[in-house]
Amino acid sequence: MATSGPLSRIRVVLVEPSHPGNIGAAARAMMTMGLSRLVLVRPRLFPHPEADALASAATGVLEAARVCATLDEALAGTAISVALSARARDLSHPMLDAREAAAEIVRVAADADAAMVFGNETAGLSNEDVLACSGLATIPADPGCSSLNLAQAVQVLAYEVRRAAVAGSPPRERLPEYATHEAVEAFHAQLERSLVGAGFLDPANPGRLMERLRRLFGRARLEREEVNILRGMLSAWEPDSPKRRSVRK
């Protein structure tokens, strides 16, 4: 089950999977394409004999799977996380098709951890889950029946990332050091606090504006140093900042 290269840095995240058979089938889909890092967020039934049965020879993927309480925990350390959805979202990232998304995932995974995020079999991903990710993708299925089984969706994306990984690429400059998921989340939390403190954001109704700001900064694909600069600026603008106090003196 050992993998190397970008495939070894790509994790498959299943958010609240309700059927253990789908977890097992997803593990099998991953293994056939050289992926081994499975992360489960609040699974309804796991471990479970049906998951083992549907995994077939991929029980090793199940045994190594991590179970997390939150999506933030599942995405910790990732430099890119792509949410899979059958429908576009009004306040979200530009929608990529599966092949475009896979190419970007593999590009980033050459140097850093990456994640593909799949939702519950019935409800899919919530808007909050999508906004927690740095990208959004869809499988261009027939409009008359666009919803795939969870394990089938994992199989399609696993195939696309393997295809992108084995295709090879011409020599390239080293990628920027993108900010990790938790660094970006900490920045958004500080930004919200600063906007509330400045009176610009209504603390009773922060949702719409903060969603738009997440979309803005999501398009920018923030680097680690950029997040540090932005957080430093916010800290300097805060009323109790030592820098602001020294200027007023």
N, C-alpha and C positions, 0 to 999 in steps of 0.2 A: 504493500500500500504506500510505499515511500514515493514521494514526489519531489521534484526540484524545480528551480526556476520560478517564473511568475505563477504557475499553477499552485505551487506550495504556499503562496502568500494570499490566495483567494479563499475566503470563507463563504459558505452558503448559510444564510440566516433564515430560519423559518419562524415567523411570528405567530404564536398561538395556534399551532397546528392541532386540529381536533381529532384526526384519525391516525392511529399509530401505523396503519398500513401505508399511508402516504409518506410517513417519516422513513420507513424502511425502503420504499420504492425510490424516494429521493436519494437515499444513501447509495443505492445501486446505480442510479443515474449518474451520480457524482463519480463513483469509482470507475465506471466505464470510460470516463473522460479525464481521468487522472487527477481528480479533486478529492481531497480527504478531510477538509476542515468543515465540519458541520456544527452549527450553533443553533440551539433551540431556545426560543423565548416563551416561557410559560406554556409548555406543551400540556395538553389535557391528559394524555396517557403515555408516559415514557419513564422507564423502559417498559416494553410490552412484547409478548410472544409474537403478535402479529407483525410488529415492526421487524423483528428478527427474521420471520418467515419471508417477508417481501424483500428484505435486503439481500437474500440469497448469499452470495459469496462476499458481500460487502458488510458483514457484521462488524468487521474491524472499524469501519467508519462510525457505526453506532456506538461501539464501545469507547471510542475516543471523543464522542460528541460532548460539547459543553452545554449545560443548561443554565440559562440566565433569567433573572427576574425582570429585567428591563431591556429595551432595545438599546439604550445608551450603553449599558454594560456589554451587550453583544457587539457593538460597533467600536468599543474602546481600542485605540491604537490604529484605526484604519485611516488611510489618507483619501480614500474614495469609497463611497457606498452608494450603490444604485438600487433604487426601489423598483420593483416590477409591478405594473398595473395594466389592466385591460382598458382603462379609460384615462383620458387627459384630466388634469386638475386645474381649476382656474388660477389658484394661487400656488404655483409650484414651479419646478424647474422645466426648461424646454424638454419636450418628449423626444427621446431617441428611439430608433428601432433596435431590436435585440443585437443585430450585428454591429451597429455603430457603438452601442454601449459596451459590448464585449471587447471591441478593439481598444476603447479607452480604459477599461478595467485592466486589461493585459498590459497596456502601456505603463500605467501607474504601478502595477504589481511587479514590474521589473525591479523596482527599488523599495516598495513599501507595501504594507498590508492593504487589502481591498475586500469589499463585501458585496454580495448580491443578496437582496432582501426580498423575501416572498411573504405574502400575507396569508391569513386564515382562509380555509377552503370556501367558506360561505361569504364572509364580509370583505375579504381582501385586506389591504392595508388602510388604516385610518389616515386622514389628512395629516395628523400630528406625526405619524410614523413616516410618511413621505417627506415632510419638512425636516425631519431629523436626518434624512439622507442627503447626500450631495448631488444626486442625479436621479433621473426618472427614465424608465424605459418600458417599452411594450413589445410584445410579440405580434407582428402584423398578420393576425389571423383573419379569417373571413368575417366581415361585419355581422353576418347573420348568426354566427355562433363563435363569439370571440373569446369566451372564457374557457381556459384550459384547466384540466386537472392539475393539482399542485405538483405532483411528481413529474407530469409531462412538461410543465413550465420549467422546472429545474433541469430536465433533460435537454430542452432546447437551448437554454442559456449555457449549460455546461458544455454542450457541443460547440456553441459559438466561441466561448473563451478558449477551448482547446484548439479550435480551428485558427483563431488569431494567434495563439501561442506558438503553434508548430509552423505557421506560415513564415515566421522569421521576419525580420525588418532590417532595413539598411542601417549603417552606423548612425548614431544620433548623439546629440549633446546630452549630458547628464540632466535628468529631470530636476525641476525645483524641489526643494524640501517642503512638500505640502503640509499644512497644519493638520494635526490629528483631529479626529471627531471630537474628543473631549476638550481640546483647546478651542475649537470653534464654538462649542456649546458654552464654554466659560465666557468667551467673548460676547455671545448673544445675551447671556445673563447679565453681564456687566453693562452692556449697552442699554438693556431694558431698565436697569436700576438708574442709570444716568439720565435717561430720557424722562423717567418719572420724577427724579429729583429736580430736573430743570423745569418741570411743569409742562413739557411738550407732550407727554404721553399720559393719558388718563389711566391710572392704575386699576380702575374698575373695568376697563374695556381695552386691554392691550393687544388683543388678538390680531385684528386685521392689519394694523401697522407693523407689528412685529413679523407677521407672515410675509409682508411685502419686503421688509428689510432682509429677512432670511433669503428670499428669492434673489434680491440684489447681490448679497454677498456670496450666495451659492454660485451665481454666474461667474463671479470673480475668481473662484477656486483659490481661496486664500492660502498663501504660503506661511510657514511658521514665523518668519521674521515680520511679515505683514501683520499677522495677528498681534505680535508683540508691540508693534508700533501703534496699532489702533487701540490696544488696551492701555498703553502708556499715555496716549492722548486723552482717553477718557479719564484716567486717573488724575492727570494734570488739570482737567477741567472741573473736577469735583470740588465742592465748596471747601472741604476740609483738607484739600491737598496742600502739602508744604510749599509746593511751587507757587500756587495761587496766593498763599499767605505772604510769601516773600515779595511778590509783585505788588501787593497792596500796601506794604510798609513804605 
